[in-house]
Amino acid sequence: MTLPAPTRTGQQAQTGNQYDDGPFTFRPATKDKAKARVAIQGVSGSGKTWTGLSVAHGLSEGQRFAVIDTERGAASLYVGINGIQFDVLQMHRFDPRDLVKALAAAAQAGYGTVFIDSLSHFWKGADGTLEQVEKAKSKYGGNSFAGWKDGTPMQNDMIDALLTYPGHIVVTMRSHTEWVLQENDRGRKEPVAMGMRAEQRKGVEYEFGVVAAMNIDNQLTVLKSRCPSLHKRVIQEPNGAADIAKPLLDWLNDGAESVDTSAWIDSASDESATAAQLLDLYREVESHGALATPFLHPGTGQPTNLGDFIKERGTALKAASAA
């Protein structure tokens, strides 16, 4: 049996839920200007906070950026060094839903770069995903596995908010520390701390464009990079702005102009918008993978995402016209 050649089609007739049952439409591929998604993992004392700040400073091109701090003010110790200036939000409870709220507030404030130090707390810190699963299991007869019915959506929503934030994102992650015996320059065995795996949900590294690991000697190794010039680089005492942010920005900016998400938000909020226009807008945002873009609801001031807001308005307008 020979399949027909694929074709690109316009919007098809909708059945059932208009928003959830959209058409599968292929469009010409383009390399749009993208935003950086950088993760730096390492053991305590490896320099990941300072390196992350330097990367964020470089990505923001000298502008103030936002820091979401879970490390009891560690980032603020470096303010002013090499001209680095930022605004900070201290967090002491680490419900992943609160990170979504913080990102929505940062987007509303217009920060072009957000640095999260560290993402590990939202996995295994107070009220993090693991604690949310532990709390939820009581609803399922103490079954921890069933508790993931609550924990997984929270974790996924947090990752979606990170990936769709309308600016650059830099995160640090703690590494599981394992001590191994290595031979020193005197020929003697000595214990050395090795960072083995990031303290976050397994596979989280796949979500970032650049993933680097730092060791106790302040050496950075790029484990993964979609940016060719950073691929497999090993940098001793890295200057995050020059060694990572600059080549990354050069590569990211080598493309078509990126979509301004604020224009989508304005269109979604337009009082003259019709239900049909909002459905078309939803499809456009969906085609760019930006439905989960976090922002503050213009009516309630509460965190929401672009897809839910468009769907809410479009559904309400359709129901009103049918009444």
Residue pairs with C-beta under 8 A, 6 or more apart in sequence:
6 26
8 25
8 26
8 27
8 28
9 23
9 25
10 25
11 23
11 25
11 280
11 283
12 23
12 25
14 21
14 22
14 279
15 21
18 279
18 314
18 318
19 279
19 282
19 311
19 314
19 315
22 282
22 283
22 286
25 283
25 287
27 287
30 255
30 256
31 254
31 255
31 256
32 255
32 256
32 257
32 258
32 259
33 252
33 253
33 255
33 256
33 257
33 258
34 209
34 252
34 255
34 258
35 165
35 166
35 167
35 168
35 169
35 252
35 258
36 59
36 168
36 169
36 170
36 209
36 210
36 245
36 248
36 249
36 252
37 162
37 163
37 168
37 169
37 207
37 208
37 209
37 210
38 52
38 55
38 59
38 168
38 169
38 170
38 171
38 208
38 209
38 210
38 211
38 212
38 244
38 248
39 119
39 170
39 171
39 172
39 173
39 198
39 204
39 205
39 208
39 210
39 211
39 212
40 48
40 51
40 52
40 55
40 170
40 171
40 172
40 173
40 211
40 212
40 213
40 214
40 220
41 48
41 172
41 173
41 174
41 175
41 195
41 198
41 211
41 212
41 213
41 214
42 48
42 172
42 174
42 175
42 195
42 213
42 214
42 215
43 174
43 175
43 177
43 193
43 194
43 195
43 214
43 215
43 216
44 174
44 177
45 216
46 195
46 214
46 215
46 216
46 218
47 214
47 218
47 237
48 117
48 118
48 172
48 214
49 71
49 74
49 75
49 78
49 117
49 172
50 78
50 240
51 214
51 220
51 238
51 240
51 244
52 115
52 117
52 170
52 171
52 172
52 240
53 67
53 75
53 78
53 84
53 86
53 115
53 117
53 240
54 82
54 84
54 238
54 239
54 240
54 241
54 244
54 245
55 115
55 170
55 240
55 241
55 244
55 245
56 65
56 67
56 86
56 113
56 114
56 115
56 168
56 170
56 240
56 245
57 65
57 82
57 83
57 84
57 86
57 240
57 241
57 245
58 240
58 241
58 242
58 244
58 245
58 246
58 249
59 65
59 112
59 113
59 168
59 170
59 245
59 248
59 249
60 112
60 113
60 168
61 249
62 83
63 112
63 113
64 85
64 86
64 87
64 111
65 86
65 87
65 111
65 112
65 113
65 114
65 115
66 86
66 87
66 88
66 89
66 106
66 109
66 111
66 113
66 114
66 115
67 75
67 76
67 86
67 87
67 88
67 89
67 114
67 115
67 116
67 117
68 88
68 89
68 91
68 99
68 102
68 106
68 114
68 115
68 116
68 117
69 75
69 76
69 88
69 89
69 90
69 91
69 117
70 91
70 94
70 116
70 117
70 118
70 121
70 122
70 125
71 117
71 118
72 90
73 90
74 117
75 86
75 88
75 115
75 117
76 88
78 84
79 85
79 86
82 241
86 115
87 111
89 102
89 105
89 106
91 98
91 99
91 102
91 121
92 126
93 126
93 127
94 121
94 122
94 125
94 126
94 127
94 128
95 122
95 127
95 128
95 132
95 154
96 122
96 128
96 129
96 132
96 154
96 155
96 157
96 158
97 154
97 157
97 158
98 127
99 116
99 122
99 158
99 161
99 162
100 157
100 158
100 161
100 294
100 303
101 303
103 114
103 161
103 162
103 165
103 294
104 161
104 294
104 295
104 296
104 303
104 304
105 296
105 303
106 114
106 165
106 167
107 165
107 166
107 167
107 261
107 293
107 294
107 295
107 296
108 295
108 296
111 167
112 167
112 168
113 167
113 168
113 169
113 170
114 165
114 167
114 168
114 169
114 170
115 170
115 171
116 162
116 169
116 170
116 171
116 172
117 171
117 172
118 171
118 172
118 173
118 174
119 171
119 172
119 173
119 200
119 204
120 172
120 173
120 174
120 198
120 199
120 200
121 128
122 128
122 129
122 158
123 129
123 130
123 155
123 199
123 200
123 201
124 130
124 131
124 199
125 131
129 151
129 154
129 155
129 158
129 201
130 151
132 147
132 150
132 151
132 154
133 144
133 147
133 148
133 150
133 151
134 144
134 147
135 147
136 146
136 147
136 148
136 149
136 150
136 151
137 143
137 144
137 146
137 147
139 146
139 147
139 150
140 146
140 147
140 149
155 201
157 292
159 204
159 207
160 292
160 305
161 292
161 294
161 305
162 169
162 171
162 207
163 169
163 207
163 292
164 289
164 290
164 291
164 292
164 293
164 294
164 305
164 306
165 293
165 294
166 260
166 261
166 262
166 293
171 208
173 198
173 199
173 200
173 204
174 198
174 199
175 195
175 196
175 197
175 198
175 199
175 213
176 195
176 196
176 197
176 198
176 199
177 193
177 194
177 195
177 196
178 193
178 194
178 196
179 191
179 192
179 193
179 194
180 191
180 192
180 194
181 189
181 190
181 191
181 192
182 189
182 190
182 191
182 192
183 189
183 190
184 190
192 216
193 216
194 215
195 213
195 214
195 215
198 204
198 205
205 211
205 223
205 224
208 224
209 225
209 226
209 227
209 248
210 222
210 224
210 225
210 226
210 227
210 230
210 244
210 248
211 222
211 223
211 224
211 225
212 220
212 221
212 222
212 223
212 244
213 220
213 221
213 223
214 220
214 221
215 221
217 236
218 236
218 237
218 238
219 234
219 235
219 236
219 237
220 233
220 234
220 235
220 236
220 238
220 243
221 233
221 234
221 235
222 230
222 231
222 232
222 233
222 234
222 235
225 231
225 232
225 233
227 247
227 248
227 251
227 252
228 251
229 247
229 250
229 251
230 244
230 247
230 248
233 243
235 243
238 244
259 288
259 290
261 290
261 293
261 295
261 306
264 281
264 284
264 285
264 290
264 293
264 306
265 295
265 306
265 309
267 273
267 277
267 281
268 278
268 281
268 306
268 309
268 310
268 313
269 298
273 281
273 313
273 317
274 317
275 314
275 315
275 317
275 318
275 321
278 310
278 313
278 314
278 317
279 314
281 310
282 291
282 307
282 310
282 311
282 314
285 291
285 293
285 306
285 307
285 310
286 307
290 306
291 305
291 306
291 307
291 308
292 305
292 306
292 307
293 305
293 306
293 307
294 303
294 304
294 305
295 303
295 304
295 305
295 306
295 309
296 302
296 303
296 304
297 303
297 304
297 309
